[in-house]
Amino acid sequence: MAGAASIALAVSDLQNVDGLDRPTIIHRDISLVNYVIVKGRMKLNDFNGSYMIKWDKERDQPCNIRDHQFCGYDGRRVDARSPEECLDNPLSAKLDVYGLGFVLFNLLTGKRPYHLEPGNKTLTNDDYRQLIVNDIPPSLSNKIEDSKDSATIAVKTAIRMAMTHFPQERPTAKAIADYLITSYVEARGGKI
């Protein structure tokens, strides 16, 4: 659970680069291979596909960002894409929160979301796209769903928080990190 909180904090740090408590960058490729450990803390790297978020001072809100190489059309696997990417909607930092859910799912299960068991048909990018667009969440095994282990429950809950379909309803990475830290402290009887 502490490792999951560290991963969420790395996304939270990314979203507060300028210290103004507002997102300033969209990484677009939150995955396990893009984390490094620096002085004992998880950090994100590989910003080659990221977008800087410009701020509209008149409306006091972020400017819309659109990416027309969306949801697998850029050669990346669709099962790691957010609903807003697959719907060609404006992108926000909440895209990276969805990516955080993908990473936590992979850590908890050892598999990618929407994985298939051996013997099942292979899903195409169009199949993945339809699952994501139609708000069909990736399924967890019965063992994980039925687990009474506090760490498993916390990470499972964090996955569901991060992979909320509508970005405006998706919490921030900081809120997810805070939830995981609180769950960790409670599981340890109030001790860090």
Beta strands, then each sheet from edge to edge (+ up, - down):
strand 1: 25-26
strand 2: 35-38
strand 3: 41-44
strand 4: 51-52
strand 5: 55-56
strand 6: 61-62
sheet 1: 1+ 4-
sheet 2: 2+ 3-
sheet 3: 5+ 6-
end
